[in-house]
C-alpha cells in the first residue's frame, strides 16, 4: 500500500501562524521534501522537529519528483513544504501532486498561510471572484501579451512581485489598465514591517518612483468595470475581420486588430475567418 503526500503550508513570516496540526504532521511523516533545506531546517529546529530532509525545487523537480514518488509507492509518507506559504500554489509542487494523482498516491493538504489570500482579504477590493496571476515574466513580449489578455478581466487580480522589479511592474500595470485603476500593495505580510497601501496604480507608480520598495509584495488590482456596450459576437467579429481583409490587410493582422477592440479571441477569429 502506498504512502501519503502531505502538502504542509508554512508561515510567510510569523512563526506563530504554524498550526499544531502542521507540526504534528511534520513530526510523524517518514521524510520531508523542502524547497530549500537551509530554510526549512530553521523551521524544524524552532519546533524541535527531527525528520530527514530531501530537496525538491524548480531546478530538480523532475528527478527529485520521481525519487519521492518511488518512496511513496513503497509505503513511506512525505510532507512537502516550501520556504513560505502553501505548496503547489505558484510552485513546482503542483508537478509532484500531479505525479501522485496519476499513480494513485493519496495527497492531503494541511492548510495554513497563503500570501495571495491574506492580501486579498485586507485589500478592500471585491473578494467574491478573483484570479491569481503570480509573478509576471520578465520577457517583454510575453509580459505585454499577458497583461493585454487581462484588460477586460472583471475579477480582482492578484500578482506577486519582488522589490527590485516593483517599479517596472507598476508602470506596466498602469499602462495596461490605466493609472486610475485601484490597487492594494501588501508588503511584508505577517512580518514586523507589514504594510498595506491602498491607492491607484498611477499613485503607486509615483510614490515608488520617489521611495525605494522594500520587502516582498503582493499586488491586488481591481478588475475592469463591466462593459456598458453590447457584446460583439464571434459572427460580428469575423465579419469585421473579413472586411479588413478586403481592404488589403493580412488575415492574421486583421484578426489581431479586431481582437484588440472587441475582446474576442484572436485565434478564434482567425480560425473562423479561415473557414469562410
C-alpha positions as CSV (number, residue, x, y, z in Angstrom):
1,X,0.0,0.0,0.0
2,X,1.4,3.4,-1.0
3,X,2.1,6.2,1.5
4,X,0.6,9.7,1.6
5,X,1.9,13.0,0.4
6,X,1.0,15.9,2.8
7,X,1.1,19.5,1.5
8,X,2.0,21.4,4.6
9,X,1.6,25.2,4.5
10,X,4.4,27.1,6.3
11,X,4.5,30.6,7.8
12,X,5.0,33.5,5.4
13,X,6.7,35.5,8.2
14,X,5.3,35.0,11.6
15,X,6.2,31.5,13.1
16,X,3.2,31.8,15.4
17,X,1.0,31.1,12.3
18,X,2.2,27.5,12.1
19,X,-0.6,25.2,13.2
20,X,-0.4,22.4,15.8
21,X,-1.7,20.0,13.0
22,X,1.1,21.1,10.7
23,X,3.7,20.5,13.5
24,X,2.2,17.1,14.2
25,X,2.3,16.1,10.5
26,X,6.0,17.0,10.2
27,X,6.8,15.1,13.3
28,X,5.1,11.9,12.0
29,X,6.0,11.6,8.3
30,X,8.9,9.5,7.2
31,X,10.6,12.4,5.4
32,X,10.2,16.0,4.4
33,X,10.7,17.4,0.8
34,X,11.7,21.0,1.1
35,X,12.2,23.8,-1.5
36,X,15.3,25.0,0.3
37,X,16.6,22.7,3.1
38,X,18.6,25.5,4.6
39,X,15.4,27.5,5.2
40,X,13.3,24.5,6.3
41,X,15.8,23.3,8.8
42,X,15.4,26.6,10.7
43,X,11.6,26.0,10.9
44,X,12.2,22.4,12.1
45,X,14.7,23.5,14.7
46,X,12.3,26.1,16.1
47,X,9.7,23.5,16.7
48,X,12.2,20.8,17.7
49,X,11.2,18.5,14.7
50,X,13.8,16.0,13.7
51,X,12.9,14.3,10.4
52,X,15.0,13.5,7.3
53,X,15.0,16.3,4.6
54,X,15.3,15.9,0.9
55,X,15.5,18.7,-1.7
56,X,12.6,19.4,-4.1
57,X,12.6,22.7,-6.1
58,X,12.2,24.2,-9.5
59,X,15.6,23.0,-10.8
60,X,15.4,19.4,-9.7
61,X,11.7,18.7,-9.6
62,X,11.7,16.1,-12.4
63,X,14.3,13.8,-11.0
64,X,13.5,14.5,-7.4
65,X,9.8,14.0,-8.1
66,X,10.4,10.5,-9.4
67,X,12.6,9.7,-6.4
68,X,9.9,10.9,-4.0
69,X,7.2,9.0,-5.9
70,X,9.2,5.8,-5.6
71,X,9.4,6.1,-1.8
72,X,5.7,7.0,-1.6
73,X,4.8,3.9,-3.7
74,X,7.0,1.8,-1.4
75,X,4.7,2.9,1.6
76,X,6.6,5.9,3.0
77,X,4.8,9.2,3.9
78,X,6.2,12.6,2.8
79,X,5.5,16.2,3.8
80,X,6.1,18.8,1.1
81,X,7.0,22.3,2.3
82,X,8.0,25.5,0.6
83,X,10.1,28.3,2.0
84,X,6.9,30.1,2.8
85,X,3.2,29.6,2.1
86,X,1.2,26.8,0.6
87,X,2.9,24.1,-1.5
88,X,1.8,23.7,-5.2
89,X,0.5,27.3,-5.4
90,X,2.7,29.0,-8.0
91,X,5.2,26.3,-7.1
92,X,6.7,23.2,-8.7
93,X,4.9,21.2,-6.1
94,X,2.0,21.1,-8.5
95,X,4.0,18.7,-10.6
96,X,4.5,16.3,-7.7
97,X,0.8,16.4,-6.9
98,X,0.0,15.6,-10.5
99,X,2.5,12.7,-10.4
100,X,1.0,11.3,-7.3
101,X,-2.5,11.6,-8.7
102,X,-1.5,9.8,-11.8
103,X,0.0,7.0,-9.7
104,X,-2.8,6.6,-7.2
105,X,-0.9,8.1,-4.3
106,X,-3.1,9.9,-1.7
107,X,-2.5,13.7,-1.4
108,X,-3.7,15.6,1.7
109,X,-3.4,19.4,2.3
110,X,-2.6,20.7,5.7
111,X,-4.0,24.3,5.4
112,X,-2.2,27.4,6.6
113,X,-0.7,30.6,5.2
114,X,-1.2,31.8,1.6
115,X,0.1,35.3,0.9
116,X,-2.3,35.8,-2.0
117,X,-5.4,35.1,0.1
118,X,-4.1,37.2,3.0
119,X,-3.5,40.1,0.7
120,X,-6.9,39.8,-0.9
121,X,-8.6,39.7,2.5
122,X,-7.1,43.1,3.6
123,X,-7.1,44.8,0.2
124,X,-10.5,46.4,0.5
125,X,-11.3,45.3,-3.1
126,X,-14.0,42.8,-4.1
127,X,-13.2,39.3,-2.9
128,X,-16.2,37.3,-4.4
129,X,-14.3,36.5,-7.6
130,X,-10.6,36.8,-8.2
131,X,-7.8,35.5,-10.4
132,X,-4.3,34.6,-9.2
133,X,-1.7,35.7,-11.8
134,X,1.5,35.1,-9.7
135,X,4.8,36.6,-10.9
136,X,4.8,38.3,-14.3
137,X,7.5,37.1,-16.7
138,X,10.5,39.3,-17.4
139,X,10.2,38.6,-21.2
140,X,8.7,41.9,-22.5
141,X,6.7,40.3,-25.3
142,X,5.1,37.6,-23.1
143,X,4.6,40.1,-20.3
144,X,2.7,42.5,-22.7
145,X,0.6,39.7,-24.1
146,X,-0.3,38.5,-20.6
147,X,-1.4,42.0,-19.5
148,X,-3.3,42.5,-22.7
149,X,-5.2,39.4,-22.1
150,X,-6.3,40.8,-18.7
151,X,-7.5,44.2,-19.9
152,X,-11.2,43.1,-19.8
153,X,-10.8,40.9,-16.7
154,X,-13.6,41.9,-14.3
155,X,-12.4,39.8,-11.4
156,X,-9.9,41.1,-8.8
157,X,-6.4,40.2,-9.9
158,X,-3.5,39.1,-7.6
159,X,0.2,39.4,-8.5
160,X,3.4,38.7,-6.7
161,X,6.4,40.9,-7.1
162,X,10.0,41.3,-5.8
163,X,11.1,44.7,-4.6
164,X,13.7,45.3,-7.3
165,X,11.0,44.7,-10.0
166,X,8.2,46.6,-8.4
167,X,8.7,50.0,-10.2
168,X,8.7,48.4,-13.7
169,X,5.7,46.3,-12.8
170,X,3.6,49.2,-11.6
171,X,4.5,51.1,-14.8
172,X,3.4,48.2,-16.9
173,X,0.2,47.6,-14.9
174,X,-0.7,51.3,-15.1
175,X,-0.1,51.3,-18.9
176,X,-2.2,48.2,-19.4
177,X,-5.1,49.0,-17.0
178,X,-5.0,52.8,-16.7
179,X,-3.5,54.9,-13.9
180,X,-6.9,55.3,-12.2
181,X,-7.3,51.5,-11.5
182,X,-7.4,50.8,-7.8
183,X,-4.7,48.7,-6.2
184,X,-3.7,47.4,-2.8
185,X,0.1,46.9,-2.3
186,X,0.6,44.5,0.5
187,X,4.2,44.4,1.8
188,X,5.9,42.0,4.2
189,X,2.7,40.2,5.2
190,X,2.6,38.9,8.8
191,X,6.1,40.3,9.4
192,X,7.3,43.2,11.7
193,X,7.0,45.9,9.0
194,X,3.7,44.7,7.4
195,X,2.0,47.4,5.4
196,X,-0.9,47.7,3.0
197,X,-1.0,50.8,0.8
198,X,-4.4,51.3,-1.0
199,X,-4.4,53.8,-3.9
200,X,-4.5,53.9,-7.7
201,X,-1.8,52.4,-10.0
202,X,-0.8,55.9,-11.0
203,X,-0.4,57.0,-7.4
204,X,1.5,53.8,-6.6
205,X,3.9,54.3,-9.5
206,X,4.5,57.9,-8.5
207,X,5.1,57.0,-4.8
208,X,7.6,54.3,-5.6
209,X,9.4,56.4,-8.1
210,X,10.4,58.6,-5.1
211,X,10.6,55.8,-2.4
212,X,12.6,52.6,-2.6
213,X,10.5,49.4,-2.5
214,X,11.4,47.2,0.4
215,X,10.3,43.6,1.1
216,X,8.2,41.2,-0.9
217,X,4.9,42.5,-2.3
218,X,1.5,41.1,-3.2
219,X,-0.4,43.4,-5.5
220,X,-4.2,43.2,-5.5
221,X,-5.6,45.0,-8.6
222,X,-9.3,45.9,-9.1
223,X,-10.9,44.2,-12.1
224,X,-12.3,46.1,-15.1
225,X,-15.7,47.8,-14.8
226,X,-18.4,45.8,-16.5
227,X,-18.8,47.0,-20.1
228,X,-21.9,49.0,-20.9
229,X,-21.5,48.3,-24.6
230,X,-23.4,45.4,-26.3
231,X,-21.1,42.4,-26.6
232,X,-19.7,41.7,-30.0
233,X,-20.5,38.1,-31.2
234,X,-17.9,35.9,-32.9
235,X,-20.0,36.2,-36.0
236,X,-19.8,40.0,-35.9
237,X,-16.1,39.8,-35.3
238,X,-15.5,37.5,-38.2
239,X,-17.4,39.9,-40.5
240,X,-15.1,42.7,-39.3
241,X,-12.0,40.6,-40.0
242,X,-13.2,39.8,-43.5
243,X,-13.9,43.4,-44.2
244,X,-10.4,44.4,-43.1
245,X,-9.0,41.6,-45.3
246,X,-10.9,43.1,-48.3
247,X,-9.2,46.4,-47.6
248,X,-5.8,44.7,-48.0
249,X,-4.8,43.5,-44.5
250,X,-3.4,40.0,-44.0
251,X,-5.9,37.8,-42.3
252,X,-3.7,37.3,-39.3
253,X,-3.3,41.1,-38.8
254,X,-7.0,41.7,-39.3
255,X,-7.8,39.1,-36.7
256,X,-5.4,40.7,-34.3
257,X,-6.8,44.2,-34.8
258,X,-10.4,43.1,-34.3
259,X,-9.5,41.1,-31.2
260,X,-7.9,44.2,-29.7
261,X,-11.0,46.4,-29.9
262,X,-13.7,43.7,-29.3
263,X,-12.1,41.5,-26.6
264,X,-12.7,38.4,-28.8
265,X,-10.0,35.7,-29.1
266,X,-7.5,36.4,-31.9
267,X,-7.1,32.7,-32.5
268,X,-10.8,32.0,-32.7
269,X,-11.4,34.9,-35.1
270,X,-8.6,33.7,-37.3
271,X,-9.8,30.1,-37.3
272,X,-13.4,31.1,-38.0
273,X,-12.4,33.5,-40.8
274,X,-10.3,30.8,-42.5
275,X,-13.4,28.7,-42.9
276,X,-15.2,31.4,-44.8
